């Protein structure tokens, strides 16, 4: 499976995961000695885990990031196709999957949740809500949608963690808005309250600013106000980038 996705175009920071991770650990019922990050990107959450004395780490991602952009060693990150069974037979204390599932078509939503359930008894999860801006967002859903899928695998979900980080300005707003913890508990699964659909004020502000910036760019392009070289070079660069992304592939093994 191939998608258009470039890690360098994102505004993820090292500070956000570093500040949030100790708070996240408070909502996990047992000591964490091993952790897998499904959709780890450049590895900022893996780095945060290591800073919290977790050394048994594994990362999986669907798009290859240049070594210079990585926050952790390249040897703990494997490029995979999330629409297929994950090539990992072992289990971990915790699995992370943060702002990843929205990049997969809805027909693969159940598969990514099944993958996480097979990896760990505790999953820290977040995914883009409807209307959330971002690259290749094709299945944006409110947390209750994912909650139902986790329930079907015997997990109970709790979103107390997002309220704990809600006012942490150093943490990216999408984590503060969407994050919850799913814990295997076949008896309680599905009996817990449904997680509410909420929009963080910082996320709303970011969406407005991005929309205004995009509208301004469109007006400049349509008005012919950009340099002549831009109109000549940009289509060629776009075609080259499209070919390059397709050749790398979302699910290529490297």
C-alpha positions in Angstrom: 0.0 0.0 0.0 1.4 3.4 -0.9 0.3 6.8 0.5 1.6 10.3 0.2 3.3 11.0 3.5 6.4 13.0 4.5 7.5 13.1 8.1 9.4 16.3 7.5 6.1 18.2 6.8 4.8 17.5 10.4 5.3 19.7 13.4 5.8 16.9 16.0 8.3 17.9 18.7 10.6 16.0 21.0 9.4 18.2 23.9 5.7 17.1 23.7 6.3 13.4 24.2 9.1 14.0 26.7 6.7 16.1 28.9 3.6 13.8 28.4 5.2 10.4 28.8 5.6 10.4 32.6 1.9 11.4 32.9 0.9 8.6 30.5 2.8 6.1 32.7 0.5 7.0 35.6 -2.5 5.5 33.8 -0.8 2.1 33.1 -1.6 -0.5 35.8 1.8 -2.3 35.8 5.5 -1.5 35.5 6.6 -0.9 31.9 9.8 -2.6 30.8 9.1 -3.1 27.1 7.2 -0.9 24.6 6.3 -1.0 21.0 5.3 2.1 19.0 3.1 1.2 16.0 3.5 4.2 13.7 6.5 5.6 15.4 7.4 8.2 12.7 10.8 9.6 13.5 10.7 8.1 17.0 10.0 10.9 19.5 7.8 8.7 21.7 10.4 5.9 21.7 13.0 8.5 22.8 10.6 9.6 25.6 10.3 6.0 26.7 14.0 5.6 26.8 14.3 8.8 28.9 12.0 7.0 31.3 14.2 4.0 31.7 12.5 1.7 29.2 15.2 0.1 27.1 13.4 -2.8 25.5 11.9 -0.8 22.5 10.6 -1.5 19.1 9.2 0.8 16.5 7.2 0.2 13.3 6.3 2.7 10.7 4.7 2.7 7.3 6.9 5.4 5.7 10.7 5.6 5.7 12.2 8.6 7.5 15.8 9.7 6.7 18.3 8.8 9.4 19.1 12.4 10.0 15.5 13.0 11.1 15.3 10.1 13.6 15.2 10.7 17.4 16.4 7.1 18.1 18.7 4.6 16.5 17.6 3.4 13.1 18.0 -0.3 14.1 14.9 -0.3 16.4 12.6 0.9 13.7 11.2 -1.4 11.0 9.2 -0.2 7.9 6.1 -2.3 7.4 2.7 -2.4 5.7 0.0 -1.8 8.3 -2.7 -3.2 6.0 -1.0 -6.6 6.5 -0.3 -8.8 9.5 2.6 -7.3 11.5 5.8 -9.4 11.3 6.2 -9.5 15.1 5.6 -12.6 17.2 6.5 -11.2 20.6 4.5 -9.3 23.1 5.2 -6.1 25.0 4.1 -4.5 28.2 2.7 -1.5 26.3 1.9 -0.7 22.7 1.6 2.9 21.5 -0.3 3.9 18.4 -0.6 7.7 18.2 -2.2 9.6 15.3 -1.7 6.7 12.9 -4.9 4.9 12.3 -6.5 7.8 10.5 -4.0 7.3 7.7 -5.5 3.8 6.9 -8.7 3.3 5.0 -11.7 2.4 7.2 -11.7 -1.2 6.0 -8.3 -1.6 7.8 -9.5 -0.1 11.1 -10.3 -3.4 12.6 -7.0 -4.9 11.5 -4.9 -2.2 13.2 -6.8 -2.6 16.4 -6.4 -6.4 16.2 -2.6 -5.9 15.6 -2.4 -3.8 18.8 -4.4 -6.3 20.8 -1.9 -9.0 19.8 1.1 -6.9 20.8 0.1 -5.9 24.3 -2.5 -6.0 27.1 -2.2 -2.2 27.4 -2.5 0.2 24.5 -2.1 3.9 24.5 -4.0 5.2 21.5 -5.0 8.3 19.7 -6.3 9.0 16.2 -7.4 12.1 14.3 -11.0 13.3 14.9 -13.3 14.3 12.0 -12.1 17.4 10.2 -8.6 17.3 11.8 -6.1 18.6 9.2 -3.1 16.4 8.2 -1.6 14.4 5.4 -3.6 11.5 4.0 -6.3 11.6 6.7 -8.8 9.1 5.2 -10.5 7.7 8.3 -10.9 10.4 10.9 -13.2 9.2 13.8 -14.1 10.2 17.3 -12.6 8.2 20.2 -15.8 6.3 20.8 -15.5 4.7 17.3 -12.1 3.2 18.3 -13.4 2.4 21.7 -16.0 0.0 20.2 -13.3 -1.7 18.2 -11.1 -2.2 21.3 -14.2 -3.5 23.2 -14.6 -6.2 20.6 -11.2 -7.5 21.4 -11.8 -7.5 25.2 -10.3 -4.1 26.1 -11.9 -1.5 28.3 -11.0 2.1 27.5 -10.4 5.1 29.7 -9.7 8.7 28.5 -8.5 10.1 31.9 -5.1 10.6 30.4 -6.2 13.2 27.9 -7.7 15.3 30.7 -4.4 15.0 32.6 -2.5 16.5 29.7 -5.3 18.8 28.4 -3.6 22.0 29.7 0.0 21.0 29.0 0.9 23.6 26.3 4.1 21.9 25.4 2.3 18.8 24.2 0.8 18.8 20.7 -2.9 19.5 20.8 -3.9 16.3 18.9 -2.5 14.2 21.7 -4.3 16.3 24.3 -7.5 15.9 22.4 -7.5 12.3 21.3 -5.5 10.1 23.6 -6.9 7.3 25.7 -5.7 4.0 27.3 -7.1 0.6 26.4 -6.6 -2.2 28.9 -7.4 -5.9 28.4 -10.3 -6.7 30.7 -12.8 -9.1 29.0 -15.3 -8.8 31.9 -15.5 -5.0 31.8 -15.0 -4.4 28.1 -17.9 -2.6 26.6 -19.6 -1.8 29.9 -17.6 1.4 30.5 -19.0 4.9 29.6 -18.5 6.0 26.0 -15.7 8.5 25.6 -17.0 11.9 24.7 -16.3 13.7 21.4 -14.4 16.9 22.3 -12.5 19.5 20.4 -9.5 21.1 22.1 -9.4 24.9 21.7 -5.8 24.8 20.5 -6.8 22.3 17.9 -9.7 24.5 16.7 -7.3 27.5 16.5 -4.7 25.6 14.6 -7.4 24.4 12.1 -8.5 28.0 11.5 -5.0 29.3 11.1 -4.1 26.5 8.6 -7.3 27.2 6.6 -6.6 30.9 6.5 -3.0 30.3 5.4 -4.1 27.9 2.7 -6.7 30.3 1.4 -4.1 33.1 1.2 -1.7 30.8 -0.7 -4.4 29.9 -3.2 -5.2 33.6 -3.8 -1.5 34.3 -4.4 -1.2 31.4 -6.9 -4.4 32.2 -8.8 -3.5 35.9 -8.8 -0.1 35.3 -10.5 1.7 37.1 -7.7 4.4 34.5 -7.2 7.7 34.6 -9.2 7.6 33.1 -12.7 10.1 30.5 -11.8 7.7 29.1 -9.1 5.0 28.4 -11.7 7.5 26.6 -13.9 9.4 24.6 -11.2 6.6 23.6 -8.8 4.7 21.2 -11.2 8.0 19.5 -12.0 8.9 19.1 -8.4 5.4 17.8 -7.6 5.7 15.1 -10.3 9.1 14.1 -9.1 8.0 13.9 -5.5 5.0 11.8 -6.5 7.2 9.3 -8.4 9.7 9.2 -5.5 6.9 8.5 -2.9 5.4 5.8 -5.0 8.7 4.1 -5.5 9.4 4.0 -1.7 5.9 2.7 -1.0 3.9 2.8 2.3 4.5 -0.9 2.9 8.0 -1.5 1.5 10.3 -3.6 3.6 13.6 -1.9 4.1 
